[in-house]
Amino acid sequence: MRILITVTMAALLAACQTTQRAPNAVGMDVLSNYHVAEINVEVPSTARIVWGEAEAEYAATQNCYPPVAQTSRDEGNTTTQPESDCDFDAVTGSAEAKEFVRERVQSTMASAAQAEYGDALDGSTPAVLNVRVTNVVVVSGGQAVMVGGAHNMAASFGLSDQETGAPIVPPMSFQEDGGYAPGGLLAVIVEASSDPAPVRLSNALAQNSRAWMLNEPAQ
């Protein structure tokens, strides 16, 4: 089934940890009448996003790079490479950079939601899956090694009638943590052997929200 995606721009294991919650009160006797015809992922400008790698990716599109101190073994002097005539902090803190990062979050979550909800229901009435991402924290590689820290993503998932806009399943908030919080070499091993943190977190949110919405066993 083809799904229309719309965008609103507003432990040791790498597996994510999920908060338990009460079962969805809307039963399959109601949900079975619907199919997910549209996925609307909203990442509002008020969302808290800490994702340095995505900011650096945006800066690279502007030929702007962070200063990296490197020591030449031959000459024994310290140079800065790559050379970049820009204010890296200003570029990564710009409105354009923030929009770029929000779009990265949106596309990652949209892919995860489509994979989980595309065939979740097969009723005749079209419905919209509404996803609102409110928090994204992606720990950088340097932080993971030196001081540790956990990745985190939070989002709400709800279902509404596509034609009338009436709610079917009111939005429910979900939160996922991932990575190896104590840090050090084990954190590097966990990250190297796993999908990127935003992908893992988005997949976990989509999987567990679907399990909750359809009263399936949590994955």
N, C-alpha and C positions, 0 to 999 in steps of 0.2 A: 504494500500500500504506500502510495506517495504522500509525503507529509510536507506541508508548507511551513517553513520556518520564518518567522518575522522577528525583527530585532528592534528593541526599544533601547536607545542609547541614554539614556538617563543613567614505645616499645621497641625491640630489635627488628621486628618484622615491619616491612613497609606497608602492610595492610592498614587500612584506616579504622578508627574506632568510632562507633556509632552510639548515640544516646538512645536509650529505649523510651518508648512512649505508648500511650493507650492505643488500642486498635482503632482504625477508621470506623466511624459510626455509620457511614454510607455503605450499604451492602451491595453485593453483586446483583441482586434483583433490580437495583437501579442502574448500576454501572454497566451492566451487560447490554443496556439499550444504546450505548454510545461507542464511538470509535474516535481516536485522537486524530483529528484532521489538520491541526495546526499546533505548532509549538512556539510560544512567545517567551523569549528569554530577555529579561530586563536587567541591566546593570546600571543602576542610577548613578548620577554624578556624586551622590552622597555616600555611595558604598565605600567602605574602607578597603583599600587595595595596597598591599605591600608586596611588590614583585619586581625586584631590582633587575633581574635578567631581562624581563620584558621591556623595562624602561631603557636598558642598554641597547636592546634590539632596535627600538625606535631611534635612539641617538645615532646608531650606525647607519640608518637610512638617510640621515642628515650629514653623513661623513663626520660625525662627532664621536670621539672615543675617550674613555677615561684615561688619565695619566697612569701608566704602569712603569714603576721603577725597575730597570733591568741593569745588571752589572756585566760589562764586557770583560771576558776572561783575558782577552789579548791585551787590552790597554788598561784594564783595572779601573776604569772610570764608570760613573753611573750616568745612564742616558734615559730619556723618557720616550717610549714608543707605544703605539704608533703616534706620530706627531699629528696634532689636531689643533687647529686654531679656532677653538670654540670654548664656551663656558659649559662644561658637561652638566653641572648641576642645574643650570638654568634651562638647558635643553630638556633634560629628563623631568624637570618640574613644570614644564609648560603645559598649557591646556591641550595642545596637540598630542603630547606624549601621554597624558592621562586618557584621552579618547582612544589612542592606539592600544593602551593596556586594557581598557574596558572592552574593546572589540575582541582582544585575544581571549579574555575571560568568557565573553559571550559565545564565541565560536566553539571554544572548548566545551562549555556546558551544553550548547545546542547539540553537538555531536553525541555527547553522552546521553542526553535526554531522548534523542531520536532513536538511538540503539536500544534503549530500554522500553520506551513507550510506543514505538512504531506499530507493534503488533500486540500491544497489551490488551486491547479491547476490540471486538469485532461486531458491535451493534450497528444499526443503520443511521443513528443520529450523530452528526458531527459535533465534536467537542474540541475545546482549546486547552492545552496544558500550559498553565501560566507559571513561569519560574522567575523568581526575583532573587538575584544574588546580592547579598548585603555585606559580606566580609570575605576577603582573600588575603592570606598571609603565606608567602612562599619564602622559606628560609634559604638564604644564599649558601653556596658551597663553602665559602670562607667562614661564615657564621657556624655552619653545621660542624666544621672541623674544630674551630677554636672554642666556641662556647656552647654549641648545641642549640636546640630549639625545635619546636614542632610546627609543621605546616598546619594550616587551618583554612577551612572554607565553610561558609554558612549560606543557606538559601532556603526559600520557601517554595512549596509546590502546591498548586491547586488546579482544579478542573472546572471549566465553565462551558455552558452551552454556546456553540459558535454562532447560532442565529440570534438568540435573545440576549446573550451575555449573562444570563442568570447563573449563579454559582451552583455547581453540582457537588463538588468537594471543596469546602473552604480551605484557604491556604494553611499549610502546616509547615513550621520551621524545622530545618534539619541542620546539623552541624557535624563536620568530620574533621578529625585530627589524623595526621600521618607523619611518617618519618621516624627517625631515631633521636628522640629528644636529648639524651645525654651527650650526643655529639662525638667527636673524635673520628678515628679511622673507621669504626663500624658504621657511622653515619654515611661516610663516603661509599662504603660497600653497599649499603642499602639503596642509596640513590642510583648508583651505577647499575644495579641489577634490576631496576624497576622502571616503569614508565615515568615521565616527568610528573612532578608532584601535582600540578594543576589537573593533569589528565586523571591521575589516580583519585584525587579528591572529587572531581566532577563525576567520574564513574561511580564512586561509592555513594555519593548523594543521589544520583539517578536510580541506582539499584535499590537502595534502601527506602527511598521515597515511593518507588513503585511497589515494593514489598508491603509497605504500610498502606498505600492507597488501595491495593487489591487484596489486602489481608493475606499475603503470601508469607512463607517463612523468610526471615531476613537472611541475606547472603553474607 
